């Protein structure tokens, strides 16, 4: 019974090792995220210089070019905001 629990724990740890927090990542780390290039990284760093991102909605509102579709891809690539992956809003929910 310990083996499945260990496997689940290892999976969770490997995900957290792949996760990259947007509020603490440096330029090189952000550039390494699939879907972010130098221009997008610069926009993120410029916006972050004004204050940390509260959540994905805050990031999308303050950084030009990051919309729900892009946020989904970045989250799938391991980017997090306050250690949270992007969650697609339910139908009818307000999207920034």
Beta strands, then each sheet from edge to edge (+ up, - down):
strand 1: 20-21
strand 2: 79-80
sheet 1: 1+ 2+
end
